[in-house]
């Protein structure tokens, strides 16, 4: 059976045509669930990630934490934004109140360029997340070093106690 050129063309067209049948209802359902999840999780309480080695003191404070540079003081180490800068036994053995490695790290972080003028005040803020059993002498050394690195707004991280 010989096909005419018109029939050959119709056959080629039907052979090359792919059938894409996209079900948009399920795609819309997935995006609706995704948007609902993002909206519900975005309005949560701001929390600072606390390492397991640090037991924060309890407080009845109602203020939410700000996003600042976080200095974590555990029984063994001093961390700045997750990076170890000094060990506690070495710091306690030092004479004077200035912790040189901590000051160097804070100076480096303070030298970062602030993009918006609104964030200028927050660039000089620091949050100290210290274990509730650390000695006051260690806390004092960290606070003096922070002040010498021109971090004037010092906050302490606490665990909110349910009253």
N, C-alpha and C positions, 0 to 999 in steps of 0.2 A: 504494500500500500504506500503510495507516494503522497507526501504531504505538500500542500501548497506553501509558498513563502509566507503567507499570512499565518497559516497554522503553525509553521516552524517557529515563527517569531513569538506567538502566543505560548507555545510549549516552552521555549527558552525563558521567557519572562516568568512563567509559573515555576519553573525549576530553580531559578536564581532568587526568587522571592522567599525570604525567610519569614516565618510566622513568629512575630514577637508579640506575645500577649502578656502584658505586664499587669499584674493585679495590684492596683494602687491602694486598695482598701487596706491590705495588710501593711503596706509601707506607711500609710497615714497613721495606722494604729501604733506602729513602732515609734514614729516621731512624736506622737502624742504622749506616749509613756515616757520617752526620753525627756521631753520638755517638762512634764510633771515632776519627774525625778530631779532634774536640775533646779527647778524653782523651789522645790521643797527642801533640798539640801543646801541651797545658797543662803537661806535665811536662818541658819543655825547659829549656835552660840560660838563665839570666837574662843578657841582654846589654844594654849601653847603645848606643844608636844613635850612631855616630861619623860626623861630617861628613867628606867626602872631603878637605877642606882641612887636617884635623888628622891628623898621623901620630903615633900614640901610641907611647910607649917600650915595649920588650919587657920582660916579667917572668915569673918562674916562680911567681907568686902563685896560691894555690889558693882564695882567698876569693871568694865570689860577690858581685857588686855589690848595693848596697842601693838602694832607690828614694828618692832625695834630690833636692835642687835641684842641677842640673848647670850649672856654669860652664865654657863652652867658650872656650879661648884659641887662636886661629889666628894666622897671620902678620899678618893685617890687622885682625881684629875681636875683641871680647870679647862673648860672648853669654851670657845667663842664661835657661835653659829655652827656648832657641830665639829669643829676642828680643835684638837688638843693643843694647848699652848704651853702648859706647865703642869707639873705634878705637885700635889699638895705637900708631901714631905719636903721637897726642895724649897717651896715657897715659905713654909713654916721655919725652915732653917736659915732663910735670908735675913740679913740685918736691914733695918729700915722698912718703910711701908710701901716702897715702889716695887712692883713686879715687872721687871724689864721685858720679858717675852709678851706679857699681856698688854703692856703699853705699846709695844711695837705693832702688835696685831690691831689694836684699837686705832692707832694712828693711821695704819693702812686703810682700815675701814672708814675712818673719818675723812680721808682724802678722796673718797669716791665723789664723783660729780653728781650733784642733785639735779634731777631733770626738771621738776616743777618747783616753783617758789613755795607752794603749799607744804611741800615735804621738807622744807629747810629746817623747821622746828623739830620734826621727827628724826632728822639725821643726827641730832645731838642727844637723842634719847637712848637709854640702855635699860635692859631688864636683867636683873640678877636673879637667877633661879638656883638658890642655895639649899642644900640639904638642911633639915631642921636641927641636925646635931653637929654642924660645923662650928668650930670655935669662933668667937667674936673677933679675935685677932686676925684670922684669915679673912673674914668678911670685911673688916676695916681696911686691910691691905688692898682688897679688890676695889673697894669704894674710893680709896685715895688714888689708886692707879687710874680708875675711870675718870675721876675729877681732873687729874693731871693731863689726861688725853682729851680734855675739853668736852666731856660728856656730862652736861649739867643736869639733865633730867633723868634721875635714877629711880627705877621702880623695882619692887620685889615681887616675884611670882609666889602666889600662895594657892592653896587648895581651898575652894569655897566649902565652908562647913554649913550643912543644912541645919537650920535652927528649928 
